[in-house]
Amino acid sequence: MMPLGPKGKRVNESLEASAANNAKGTVLKDRDPRSFDHLAEEYDFAASLERRPDFFLSHLPQRRCRVLDVGCGTGILAKELARHFQTVVAIDISEPMLAIARGKRAAANIEYRRTDADQLVLEEKFDAIVSHTTFHHLEDVPRTLSVLKTALEPDGRLILVDNVVRWPFLDRHTPLRNALSCLRFPPDALRHGLLPAWRLFRFRVSRSWLAHMATDRFLSADEFRNTYGQLLPGASFTRLKYFMGVVWQVPGPNAA
């Protein structure tokens, strides 16, 4: 583990104070099998190196007053969106993840809330709603999408990125996943440096992460298009390696 700098100390302080935080949210359900609580710090390290906001930023609507980030995790995307919107509401079920977000990626125009997306109730309206790799965790995708669609302003956009199956034989084969992590180490070392690459590798092959991955269930690319195409008529789909990007816009008044 690399030594903690000033930011790391602030995150630890925020984690300790998280239990007393009066964040807004709905009644939460036990999600232990897929919990990120015990993975929060290392997941944030990995995601901060690997995630890119390009797909979201390239599909933002013209009107940019309010945006909702569903499954915001440690606030990586929310912090980027805060540069483009007047107000960002970012929700997640994991309090340790939110504690890191509040400690490392706070901004005057970001509000972090602890909320279960499966039990989501929204009274506000948004110009855009975004989500990165959250929907495969949800128990009732149709219900959540219905709530989100209703919460969009006229001409508002729903922008989603989620995992899809790339190599079916790999997804449930731990030795092959570990071998792939080994192959990724040299390019990671060139890109990020030796110590960050080593930390990434240790996270990818850790028992906690592999156990979490074993709980994930991804759709194939075709299944994803069919399922979300029915729930979001007129949506556009973009294949992004391990992911699928979706953009859906509220139909205009003259839409059929």
N, C-alpha and C positions, 0 to 999 in steps of 0.2 A: 504494500500500500504506500503510495507517495505521501510525503508530509503534507499536512493541511496548511494552506496559506490563510490570509485574512478572510477570504471568501468562505473557505472551508469551515473556519471557526464560526462565522456567522450562520452557516447552514446548520452546524451542530447545535448552536443556541436556538435556532428556529425549530429544529426537531424536538428539542427538550420542551419547548413552549407550545408545541402543536396540540397537545392534549387539552390545553386551556383555550384554544382558539375558538371563537364563536362564529365560525364560517357558516354562511347560509347553505342550506341543502335539504334534500328530502330524506325520508327514512331509508337507512342503508341496509343492504342484505349481506350476509356472510359470503364472501367470495374467496375464501382461503385457498382453494385449489389453484386459482389463477392469480393470487395476490402478488402485487409488486412491492408490498411493504418492506420485505426483507431484502429486496434487490435494489431499492431506490437509489442509493449512492452510486453503485457501480453501473446501474443502467443509465443514470444521468451522464456519467463519464463517457460511456460508449455512444449514447445517442448524441451528445454534444459534438462528437467527432464525426459521426456518420450521417446524421440527418441533414437534409437540405430543404429549404422552403420553396424552391424554384417553382414546383408545380402549382402550389397555392398562390404564389405571388403573380404568376402569369395568367391566372383566371379570376382575379379580384373584380368585383363589380365596379361600375363608375361611382356610385354613391357609397361612401365609406364612413358612415357615422358609427355604427355598432356592429361588432362581430362576436360570435360565440364559438369557443374552441371546446369541442366535446372530447373528453379523454386527454386533457392537456398535459398529463404527466408532470414533468419538472419545469414546464413553462417555456420550452425552447421555441416552439412555434408562436406561442402567445406573445413572447417578447418581441419577435420579429413583426407580428401583426400590429403591435402597439405603435410602430413607426408609420403605419398606413391608415389606421382607424382612430377616431376620436375616443372610442371606448371599447375595451376588450373584456368580455366575461369568459373566464376559463374555468372549466369544471373537471373534476376527477374524483374517483371513489377512494383513492389512496391518500391518507393524510400524510404519511412520510414523503410521498412524491410532492404533494402540495407544499410541505414545509420547505423542501429544497427550492421549489419555485419561488416561494415568498422570500427566502433568504438570498437567492442568487439572481432572480429575474423579476424583481419587483419594479413597478413603474406607477406613476401617478394615475395613469389611465387604464390599469389592469386591475380587475377584481377576481381573485381566486376563490372558488367555492367548492366545498366538498359535497358532491352530489352523485348519486347512482344513475347512470344514463338509462338503465332499465326501468327506473321509476320516475322518469323525468316529467316535470310539470313546468311549463314556461308561460309567464304572463307578459313577458316583454317581446318586442319585435326586433329583428336583426336584418341588416343588409347582407350579411354573409354568415354562414355557419360552416365551420370546417372541422375535420376530424382526421387524425393520423393514426393508423393501425390500432383502432379501438373496436370497430364493429364486429370483428370475429370473436370478441369476448362477450358480446351481448346475447341475452337469452331470448329477446323478443325484438328482432330487427324491424319488422313491419310497424310495430307500435312506436318505437323510437323515431323511425323515419316520419311517421305520420305527425308526431308532435313537432319535429323539426321543420317539416314543410309548412305547417300552420304558423310557425313562429317567424317565417320570412316575410320581409316587406315586399311590396310589388316590385318585380324585377330583381328580387333578391336571389342569391346563389348559394347552393349547397355544394361544397367541395370536399370530397372524401378521398382518402388514400388508405387502402387496406391490403393485407397480405393475400396472395394467391399461391396455389401449389405450383412450384417450378419443376422440382424433381421429386415425384411421388416416392420413389424408392429411398430417397435420402431423408425425408421428413421424420421417419420413425426409426432410423438406423443410427444410433449414437456413435459407434466407431467411425462411420463415414462422415458424420458431422464433425467429429474431432479431427479427422484427417483433413477435411476442408478448412477447418480453423488453422491447422498447421500451414497449409498452402497460402492462406491469407496473411500470415505473419510477415513474410519478406516485403510485399508491397505496402503493408501497413507501416512497417519500420521506415521505409523510404518516404512515405507520405507524412507520417506523424512523429517520427523519431522512435528510437529503440524502446525507451521506458514506456511511453504511451501504448506502443504496439504490444509490448509484453503484458501490460495491464488489460488491454482488450482481449488478448488471447486467453488469459486466465479467466476472465469473465465468461467468454464463450464456452469454455470447457468445464466451467464450474458445475457442481452437482445441482446447485440451486437453480441455475439458468436452464440446464438440461431438463430438470424436473418440471420447470415451468413450461418449457417448449413442448413437453410431452402432453400437456393439457390442451394445447392449441389445436384447433380444427379449422383448416383452410379450405375454401372452395377452389376448384380448378378455374382457370380463366374463363372457360365457356359457361360453367355453372354460375360464376360471378356475374357475367354479362346477362345471362338469362334471368337470374334472381333479381338483381338490382334494376335491370331493364323493365321488369314488370312493376316494380315498386316506384320507379322514377321514370315514367314515360318521357321519351325525348332526351334522356341523358346521353352525354358523350363519354366514351371510355378510352383510356390511354394506358397501354401496358408499360410498366416501369420496372423491368427486371422481376424482382420478387413480389412486386406490388401491382395493383390496378388503381388508376386514378379515375375518379368520376366527377363530372360537373353537371349539375341540374339547375336550371333557372325557372323561377316561377313563371308559368305561361302568361302571356299578355292577355288583355281583355278580349282580343279578337281570335284567340287560339281556339281551335276546334275542340 
